């Protein structure tokens, strides 16, 4: 996944679907916006079963403990559920997100909004060999001008950091 193809001008002008469309027709349908100017996907194999990873990944208020760059995270309910809102701060930026998919042990996905950009983020868990789990993280970010100051390469670095921290947290039992 490399994001929207085309000229710099066409990527800069890409606004993408509305937030409602991203939420219902993309995130809830198991996909990101492959046409967005910023797109990335990464995987890691974690030496733990899906349910153990799920507990760490879906404990949103504890994200600041282990997710690189997250300083605050607040869920608007007791536990993750579809259409539940949460707010978080990543690298000093306040993000408003809404959960789209919460399938225990399999997938958590959300849409989010930040400074005119709109994104879809998905975490997918699938059984791997020898009791391990393959965790895939994929995200798309669209919005006018986003491609001028943020790239798929930068997003890939962020996703790798998040997955590495998840792996370390789960495997070290923190």
Secondary structure as UniProt FT lines:
FT   HELIX           8..13
FT   HELIX           19..21
FT   HELIX           22..26
FT   HELIX           27..29
FT   TURN            34..35
FT   STRAND          38..46
FT   HELIX           50..57
FT   HELIX           60..62
FT   HELIX           63..66
FT   TURN            68..69
FT   STRAND          70..75
FT   TURN            82..83
FT   STRAND          85..90
FT   TURN            91..92
FT   STRAND          93..103
FT   TURN            104..106
FT   STRAND          107..114
FT   TURN            115..116
FT   STRAND          117..127
FT   HELIX           129..131
FT   STRAND          133..142
FT   TURN            144..145
FT   HELIX           146..149
FT   HELIX           152..172
//
